[in-house]
């Protein structure tokens, strides 16, 4: 569970009383780090390419060189001219921010009901929640498209934001995992004291599960920020409802295709908020990810 | 904490819930509260899941065409028949998707296990390495795809590096032979979330087992094979099943990669460039449903996908029952 992710390392701990000869230990240490550095390079290289290409001139971008000569900062400004970057950014912020709020607000009570309340059919209900995760988006998107078209929502952000306020299976699952770690005595004591379920949820569970809410909110934000399929379908063809993911793919396909430096500058501005968010909440993230794979 | 006045009130009027919980049988929550808690989800389930799932099934038996004025007719199984018999792009998408499921999913799992093992065995700096390995996983797919297209462009940095050691690099996304392997490389690069899950599972292995193995002078590989691996097996299962479900629905990477690679070509170029090598089941479905507006046909495709994903998941979970070691499971 969440507590499992700590900087302690099993192999290192097991070798606390290492009986191998010193020379061999050093050699193995060097080999391990060489391997780790090589892997790190493989993970970092594409991002490095993205960064250096974003400050290259058009002539240099795509030549395979990794040292920008000369530095061309104008690409970042030019992105705003070749695509409606500011508007797409605003749309993306609206989509990601509002859907994160919606998912947290609507998923918390459901997670509470399936983890800390007792009622007949609870387990069956939870299975239904999990089962909805298995339904491919392609199965629901055709009728939803028709429905949104009737409502006049195509080309707006509504098809992206409104469903977020009706709960999200993955978030319910993650929140349930966290809620289950709250001691039963705490909740039962409040019940005995006559607190209503709403009050227990609001005044005990939510404050105790604040890191969990943060994790779920961050996941929802990042999912929406990265989402391509839904914005492509419901807002893609109309420029006014376009998000950055769709705008960026459009930039790559447009006449500017050969302008790698602009694509990379735009990509970088697209990645940066997510990277900053990740760095400021790295622990929350990693624990949430580890938890999603736990047996629970 | 909770106010004392509240507890005295409860003492004066002992609620039925208290008496029941004393006897050990759990108290039931009031139905009204349960309903209030779950009703937003129930409404969402009905509107955004159940209704569309059933409607897609209905569409799949009709010749419904979005935006067409032609009246919709019931055509029975004709859409399904067409999937299997006509020479449409259907089988191309099926073949390409299966290729990805069979090649990408196992490779990604193995690579993530390997990276987690590397992180777990270095003595210092594991946190730094883990962060570096993880960052690509949070990078938006569209941005990552574009970075890969630049990196793997025929005259890009990777081929420049290969040229330095005397290897002529392929055209990557521009070559039907190499376009799918390029996507596999991208998937390996972005496997950080799986690495984190494997790392967490490795920390769950009881340390006494390693110590006992050390005392017995067991080798590294033996220790991994007989101690670590059994503890990882539930995570391997998780990774393979979720990877498979994801890959059956593989869309964004393929859409962006084939879209931007084909941009210099004729603009009427269909999805799947180069040479239909990147036409996957879902990109084909998108094309049929939202480009050609063959809603009925696309609905049949969607339902087939649903059945296959469901079936494959059930089969995987059944088959793995004997292989997965579930330690400490309550």
Boltz contact constraints between the chains, C-beta under 6 A:
constraints:
  - contact:
      token1: [A, 4]
      token2: [B, 200]
      max_distance: 6.0
  - contact:
      token1: [A, 4]
      token2: [B, 203]
      max_distance: 6.0
  - contact:
      token1: [A, 4]
      token2: [B, 204]
      max_distance: 6.0
  - contact:
      token1: [A, 5]
      token2: [B, 200]
      max_distance: 6.0
  - contact:
      token1: [A, 7]
      token2: [B, 127]
      max_distance: 6.0
  - contact:
      token1: [A, 9]
      token2: [B, 120]
      max_distance: 6.0
  - contact:
      token1: [A, 9]
      token2: [B, 126]
      max_distance: 6.0
  - contact:
      token1: [A, 10]
      token2: [B, 202]
      max_distance: 6.0
  - contact:
      token1: [A, 10]
      token2: [B, 203]
      max_distance: 6.0
  - contact:
      token1: [A, 10]
      token2: [B, 205]
      max_distance: 6.0
  - contact:
      token1: [A, 11]
      token2: [B, 120]
      max_distance: 6.0
  - contact:
      token1: [A, 11]
      token2: [B, 121]
      max_distance: 6.0
  - contact:
      token1: [A, 12]
      token2: [B, 123]
      max_distance: 6.0
  - contact:
      token1: [A, 13]
      token2: [B, 207]
      max_distance: 6.0
  - contact:
      token1: [A, 14]
      token2: [B, 210]
      max_distance: 6.0
  - contact:
      token1: [A, 32]
      token2: [B, 121]
      max_distance: 6.0
  - contact:
      token1: [A, 32]
      token2: [B, 122]
      max_distance: 6.0
  - contact:
      token1: [A, 33]
      token2: [B, 122]
      max_distance: 6.0
  - contact:
      token1: [A, 35]
      token2: [B, 118]
      max_distance: 6.0
  - contact:
      token1: [A, 36]
      token2: [B, 118]
      max_distance: 6.0
  - contact:
      token1: [A, 36]
      token2: [B, 122]
      max_distance: 6.0
  - contact:
      token1: [A, 36]
      token2: [B, 129]
      max_distance: 6.0
  - contact:
      token1: [A, 39]
      token2: [B, 115]
      max_distance: 6.0
  - contact:
      token1: [A, 39]
      token2: [B, 118]
      max_distance: 6.0
  - contact:
      token1: [A, 40]
      token2: [B, 129]
      max_distance: 6.0
  - contact:
      token1: [A, 40]
      token2: [B, 132]
      max_distance: 6.0
  - contact:
      token1: [A, 43]
      token2: [B, 132]
      max_distance: 6.0
  - contact:
      token1: [A, 43]
      token2: [B, 133]
      max_distance: 6.0
  - contact:
      token1: [A, 43]
      token2: [B, 136]
      max_distance: 6.0
  - contact:
      token1: [A, 46]
      token2: [B, 147]
      max_distance: 6.0
  - contact:
      token1: [A, 46]
      token2: [B, 151]
      max_distance: 6.0
  - contact:
      token1: [A, 49]
      token2: [B, 150]
      max_distance: 6.0
  - contact:
      token1: [A, 49]
      token2: [B, 151]
      max_distance: 6.0
  - contact:
      token1: [A, 49]
      token2: [B, 157]
      max_distance: 6.0
  - contact:
      token1: [A, 50]
      token2: [B, 147]
      max_distance: 6.0
  - contact:
      token1: [A, 53]
      token2: [B, 150]
      max_distance: 6.0
  - contact:
      token1: [A, 62]
      token2: [B, 153]
      max_distance: 6.0
  - contact:
      token1: [A, 62]
      token2: [B, 155]
      max_distance: 6.0
  - contact:
      token1: [A, 64]
      token2: [B, 155]
      max_distance: 6.0
  - contact:
      token1: [A, 64]
      token2: [B, 156]
      max_distance: 6.0
  - contact:
      token1: [A, 64]
      token2: [B, 157]
      max_distance: 6.0
  - contact:
      token1: [A, 64]
      token2: [B, 160]
      max_distance: 6.0
  - contact:
      token1: [A, 66]
      token2: [B, 157]
      max_distance: 6.0
  - contact:
      token1: [A, 106]
      token2: [B, 40]
      max_distance: 6.0
  - contact:
      token1: [A, 109]
      token2: [B, 37]
      max_distance: 6.0
  - contact:
      token1: [A, 110]
      token2: [B, 38]
      max_distance: 6.0
  - contact:
      token1: [A, 110]
      token2: [B, 41]
      max_distance: 6.0
  - contact:
      token1: [A, 113]
      token2: [B, 34]
      max_distance: 6.0
  - contact:
      token1: [A, 113]
      token2: [B, 37]
      max_distance: 6.0
  - contact:
      token1: [A, 113]
      token2: [B, 38]
      max_distance: 6.0
  - contact:
      token1: [A, 117]
      token2: [B, 29]
      max_distance: 6.0
  - contact:
      token1: [A, 117]
      token2: [B, 34]
      max_distance: 6.0
  - contact:
      token1: [A, 118]
      token2: [B, 26]
      max_distance: 6.0
  - contact:
      token1: [A, 118]
      token2: [B, 28]
      max_distance: 6.0
  - contact:
      token1: [A, 118]
      token2: [B, 29]
      max_distance: 6.0
  - contact:
      token1: [A, 119]
      token2: [B, 29]
      max_distance: 6.0
  - contact:
      token1: [A, 119]
      token2: [B, 34]
      max_distance: 6.0
  - contact:
      token1: [A, 132]
      token2: [B, 49]
      max_distance: 6.0
  - contact:
      token1: [A, 136]
      token2: [B, 249]
      max_distance: 6.0
  - contact:
      token1: [A, 136]
      token2: [B, 305]
      max_distance: 6.0
  - contact:
      token1: [A, 136]
      token2: [B, 306]
      max_distance: 6.0
  - contact:
      token1: [A, 138]
      token2: [B, 282]
      max_distance: 6.0
  - contact:
      token1: [A, 138]
      token2: [B, 285]
      max_distance: 6.0
  - contact:
      token1: [A, 138]
      token2: [B, 302]
      max_distance: 6.0
  - contact:
      token1: [A, 138]
      token2: [B, 305]
      max_distance: 6.0
  - contact:
      token1: [A, 139]
      token2: [B, 53]
      max_distance: 6.0
  - contact:
      token1: [A, 139]
      token2: [B, 56]
      max_distance: 6.0
  - contact:
      token1: [A, 139]
      token2: [B, 302]
      max_distance: 6.0
  - contact:
      token1: [A, 139]
      token2: [B, 306]
      max_distance: 6.0
  - contact:
      token1: [A, 140]
      token2: [B, 52]
      max_distance: 6.0
  - contact:
      token1: [A, 142]
      token2: [B, 56]
      max_distance: 6.0
  - contact:
      token1: [A, 142]
      token2: [B, 289]
      max_distance: 6.0
  - contact:
      token1: [A, 142]
      token2: [B, 295]
      max_distance: 6.0
  - contact:
      token1: [A, 142]
      token2: [B, 299]
      max_distance: 6.0
  - contact:
      token1: [A, 143]
      token2: [B, 52]
      max_distance: 6.0
  - contact:
      token1: [A, 143]
      token2: [B, 55]
      max_distance: 6.0
  - contact:
      token1: [A, 143]
      token2: [B, 56]
      max_distance: 6.0
  - contact:
      token1: [A, 144]
      token2: [B, 52]
      max_distance: 6.0
  - contact:
      token1: [A, 163]
      token2: [B, 48]
      max_distance: 6.0
  - contact:
      token1: [A, 166]
      token2: [B, 40]
      max_distance: 6.0
  - contact:
      token1: [A, 166]
      token2: [B, 43]
      max_distance: 6.0
  - contact:
      token1: [A, 166]
      token2: [B, 44]
      max_distance: 6.0
  - contact:
      token1: [A, 167]
      token2: [B, 40]
      max_distance: 6.0
  - contact:
      token1: [A, 167]
      token2: [B, 41]
      max_distance: 6.0
  - contact:
      token1: [A, 167]
      token2: [B, 44]
      max_distance: 6.0
  - contact:
      token1: [A, 192]
      token2: [B, 10]
      max_distance: 6.0
  - contact:
      token1: [A, 192]
      token2: [B, 18]
      max_distance: 6.0
  - contact:
      token1: [A, 193]
      token2: [B, 2]
      max_distance: 6.0
  - contact:
      token1: [A, 193]
      token2: [B, 6]
      max_distance: 6.0
  - contact:
      token1: [A, 193]
      token2: [B, 7]
      max_distance: 6.0
  - contact:
      token1: [A, 193]
      token2: [B, 10]
      max_distance: 6.0
  - contact:
      token1: [A, 194]
      token2: [B, 10]
      max_distance: 6.0
  - contact:
      token1: [A, 197]
      token2: [B, 33]
      max_distance: 6.0
  - contact:
      token1: [A, 226]
      token2: [B, 140]
      max_distance: 6.0
  - contact:
      token1: [A, 226]
      token2: [B, 141]
      max_distance: 6.0
  - contact:
      token1: [A, 228]
      token2: [B, 142]
      max_distance: 6.0
  - contact:
      token1: [A, 228]
      token2: [B, 252]
      max_distance: 6.0
  - contact:
      token1: [A, 229]
      token2: [B, 251]
      max_distance: 6.0
  - contact:
      token1: [A, 245]
      token2: [B, 142]
      max_distance: 6.0
  - contact:
      token1: [A, 248]
      token2: [B, 142]
      max_distance: 6.0
  - contact:
      token1: [A, 249]
      token2: [B, 142]
      max_distance: 6.0
  - contact:
      token1: [A, 249]
      token2: [B, 256]
      max_distance: 6.0
  - contact:
      token1: [A, 252]
      token2: [B, 146]
      max_distance: 6.0
  - contact:
      token1: [A, 252]
      token2: [B, 260]
      max_distance: 6.0
  - contact:
      token1: [A, 253]
      token2: [B, 259]
      max_distance: 6.0
  - contact:
      token1: [A, 253]
      token2: [B, 260]
      max_distance: 6.0
  - contact:
      token1: [A, 253]
      token2: [B, 263]
      max_distance: 6.0
  - contact:
      token1: [A, 257]
      token2: [B, 263]
      max_distance: 6.0
  - contact:
      token1: [A, 260]
      token2: [B, 150]
      max_distance: 6.0
  - contact:
      token1: [A, 263]
      token2: [B, 146]
      max_distance: 6.0
  - contact:
      token1: [A, 267]
      token2: [B, 143]
      max_distance: 6.0
  - contact:
      token1: [A, 267]
      token2: [B, 146]
      max_distance: 6.0
  - contact:
      token1: [A, 270]
      token2: [B, 143]
      max_distance: 6.0
  - contact:
      token1: [A, 271]
      token2: [B, 139]
      max_distance: 6.0
  - contact:
      token1: [A, 271]
      token2: [B, 143]
      max_distance: 6.0
  - contact:
      token1: [A, 274]
      token2: [B, 138]
      max_distance: 6.0
  - contact:
      token1: [A, 278]
      token2: [B, 138]
      max_distance: 6.0
  - contact:
      token1: [A, 286]
      token2: [B, 196]
      max_distance: 6.0
  - contact:
      token1: [A, 289]
      token2: [B, 193]
      max_distance: 6.0
  - contact:
      token1: [A, 289]
      token2: [B, 196]
      max_distance: 6.0
  - contact:
      token1: [A, 290]
      token2: [B, 196]
      max_distance: 6.0
  - contact:
      token1: [A, 290]
      token2: [B, 197]
      max_distance: 6.0
  - contact:
      token1: [A, 290]
      token2: [B, 200]
      max_distance: 6.0
  - contact:
      token1: [A, 293]
      token2: [B, 197]
      max_distance: 6.0
  - contact:
      token1: [A, 293]
      token2: [B, 235]
      max_distance: 6.0
  - contact:
      token1: [A, 293]
      token2: [B, 238]
      max_distance: 6.0
  - contact:
      token1: [A, 295]
      token2: [B, 234]
      max_distance: 6.0
